[in-house]
Amino acid sequence: MHLYRQSIILFGAVVPIICAGVIVALGSMVKSKMTTSFENKQRTFKTYKQGQLAGIEIESQIVRQREHLQRWQEQLSQETASTVATNLREISDKLPSKEIQQTAFERPSSTGGFGAVAAQNSSQIRIAFRGTFRTLQRAFLELETRMPQLQLQEFKMDPIATHASLMNLQVTYTAWEN
């Protein structure tokens, strides 16, 4: 029996304990990797769901604005200078003629300001008026309400020395176009 004692201890106790340790270590590593993979997939799914909900929210906002899209596209496709001139004429007709007078309307040939550095098509419009502050303010409020594609680029206001209530006003707009 003494001859086989070493073999019995080695193959009966040590090897099974080592094999069991290796199996437990491998099982632990596999469980750790599965846990990490599961947590990563949960985070990915949570991010996906947040993105999906954000997309649904944006889509619902777009659906609410869709009815205005065609009007905006039509408005951007019109020739800007003539549209501005027409709107200014309609606005001036509603205001007292003694309190507002258009003194200049120019369309510079070069694009400057915001339009020069943007990829979007644009043009410039320079308009000058003489009138009372309140009437000029109402006129430009109405113009900018009718034409939201106008972006104020330059604004110059000077009082008229001979008439205390009147002033000269010159504005330059960048008009965004299709």
Buried (B, 14 or more C-beta within 10 A) or exposed (E): EEEEEEEEEEEEEEEEEEEEEEEEEEEEEEEEEEEEEEEEEEEEEEEEEEEEEEEEEEEEEEEEEEEEEEEEEEBBEBEBBEBBBEBBEEBBEEBEEEBBEBEEBEBEEEBBBBBEEEEEEBBBBBBBBBBBBEBBEBBBEBBBEBBEBBBEBEEEEEEEEEEEEBBBBBBBBBBBBE
